Amino acid sequence: MFDMYKWITNTEKAILVFIALFTVYGVGQEMYSVLLKGAVSLTDLLLMFIYAEVLGMVGAFYKSRKIPIIIPIFIAITALCRLIILQGKGISTIDLIYESGAVLLLALSALIVRSNLVKLRSGPAQPPTGQ
């Protein structure tokens, strides 16, 4: 009998292995490019940080069997910051406001998610005792 759940989870694991391999390949390409250029820019570092976060996300999945939502939020923040830097001074003011606003919203969402995780880990709140 065909077990759809097992097929889906095995497919997911295989895709994650490919993501990890492609990420290592991509960071290797980026490092090679930096070595050929002979200089490291901030955008290069941010791209390598994104690669590191993707690997961390794959590693977190294999360690805990779930992907913490905070990691993709950090990846999105880093990607938006890299985009802003890459656009340089030629970016329109309204685009800069929108992109900066998106970074702010993502940062706030990371803060909210993190504070909720801390509350969940510390257990249910105790009701105040009457004095």
Secondary structure, DSSP 8 states (H G I E B T S, - for coil): ---HHHHHHHHHHHHHHHHHHHHHHHHHHHHHHHHHHT---HHHHHHHHHHHHHHHHHHHHHHHSS--THHHHHHHHHHHHHHHHHHGGGS-HHHHHHHHHHHHHHHHHHHHHHHHHHHHHH-S-------
